[in-house]
Amino acid sequence: MIRSDEAVASFSAGFTCSAAVFSAFSRELGLDVETARKIACGFGAGVSRSGNICGAVSGAILVIGLKYGKANAGDDHATEKTRTLVREFLRQFTERHGSVNCTELLGWNLADPGEYEHARDEGLFKTRCPVFVRDAAEILDRIL
């Protein structure tokens, strides 16, 4: 299965956007899917419905860190490679959607229970969020 399809299927099955993106790449990076979903769970819905960075974006940043992040003191090249790829991911995602901020992407502040309900009632989690999940995975496939 194509990773972007896997990420969307995972999101559609009820996993957070962040967990869907991160787990779609985790196996090939040596991390089992269940653990990846647990690690990324709290980043969904703009970091636990706080309206901050989009969970699909957070999941993608976790993928980049897992693949290239600094694991050993003194490996500053790993830090710089990670930062370069994260910035490139952010640039491409923003180019497609105008922002990486969940509130701006959806037009509702998910931290506010009433606004969260409006976003849900408008079907944004079923129409807009899968696009963000797919695009995050597709961008990752191109830049990794």
C-alpha positions in Angstrom: 0.0 0.0 0.0 1.2 3.5 -0.8 2.1 5.3 2.5 -0.3 8.2 1.8 -3.1 5.7 1.3 -2.1 3.9 4.5 -2.0 7.2 6.4 -5.5 8.2 5.2 -6.9 4.6 6.0 -5.4 4.8 9.5 -7.0 8.3 10.0 -10.3 7.1 8.7 -10.1 4.1 11.1 -10.1 6.5 14.0 -6.4 7.2 14.7 -5.3 10.8 15.1 -3.9 12.6 12.1 -0.5 12.7 13.7 -0.6 9.0 14.5 -1.8 8.2 11.0 1.1 9.9 9.4 3.8 8.8 11.8 2.7 5.1 11.8 2.6 5.0 8.0 6.4 5.4 8.0 7.3 3.8 11.3 7.9 0.2 10.2 10.6 0.9 7.7 12.3 3.1 10.3 12.4 0.3 12.9 9.4 1.2 15.0 6.3 -0.9 15.2 3.0 0.7 14.3 1.4 0.3 17.7 4.2 2.2 19.4 4.3 4.8 16.7 0.6 5.4 17.2 1.0 5.8 20.9 3.9 8.2 20.6 2.1 10.4 18.1 -1.4 10.3 19.6 -1.3 13.5 21.7 -0.2 15.6 18.7 -3.5 15.2 16.8 -6.1 18.0 16.4 -3.5 20.8 16.6 -1.7 19.2 19.6 -4.6 17.7 21.7 -7.2 20.1 20.4 -5.2 23.2 21.4 -5.4 24.7 18.0 -1.7 24.7 17.4 0.4 22.9 14.8 -1.6 20.5 12.6 -1.3 16.9 13.8 -0.4 15.7 10.3 2.5 18.1 10.3 3.6 17.0 13.8 3.4 13.4 12.6 5.6 14.2 9.6 8.1 16.0 11.8 8.3 12.9 14.0 9.1 10.8 10.9 11.9 13.1 9.9 13.3 13.0 13.5 13.1 9.2 13.6 14.9 8.9 10.3 17.5 11.6 10.6 17.5 13.0 14.2 20.5 13.3 16.5 21.0 10.2 18.6 24.6 10.7 19.7 26.2 13.7 21.4 28.3 15.6 18.9 26.4 14.5 15.8 25.5 18.1 14.8 25.2 17.0 11.2 22.1 15.0 12.2 20.6 18.0 13.9 21.2 20.2 10.8 19.9 17.6 8.4 16.8 17.2 10.5 16.2 20.9 10.7 16.7 21.4 7.0 14.2 18.7 6.1 11.7 19.9 8.7 11.9 23.4 7.2 11.5 22.0 3.7 8.5 20.0 4.8 6.9 23.1 6.4 7.6 25.2 3.3 5.9 22.7 1.0 2.9 22.1 3.3 2.4 25.8 3.8 2.7 26.3 0.0 -0.2 23.8 -0.5 -2.4 24.9 2.4 -1.4 28.4 3.5 -0.5 27.4 7.0 0.6 24.6 9.3 -1.6 25.8 12.1 -4.7 23.7 12.8 -6.9 26.6 13.6 -6.0 28.5 10.5 -6.3 25.3 8.3 -9.8 24.5 9.6 -11.1 27.9 10.4 -12.2 26.9 13.8 -10.3 26.9 17.1 -10.5 23.3 18.3 -9.5 24.4 21.8 -13.0 25.9 22.1 -15.5 23.1 22.7 -18.2 25.0 20.7 -15.9 25.7 17.8 -14.8 22.0 17.8 -18.4 21.0 17.6 -18.9 23.4 14.6 -15.9 21.9 12.8 -17.2 18.4 13.5 -20.7 19.3 12.4 -19.4 20.8 9.2 -17.6 17.5 8.5 -14.1 19.1 8.4 -12.5 16.1 10.1 -13.8 13.9 7.2 -13.3 16.3 4.3 -10.3 18.6 5.1 -8.2 16.5 7.5 -7.7 13.5 5.2 -6.3 15.9 2.6 -3.8 17.2 5.2 -2.9 13.6 6.2 -2.4 12.6 2.5 -0.4 15.7 1.6 1.9 15.3 4.6 2.7 11.7 3.7 3.2 12.6 0.0 5.5 15.5 0.9 7.5 13.1 3.2 7.8 10.6 0.4 9.3 13.2 -1.8 11.8 14.8 0.6 13.0 11.8 2.6 
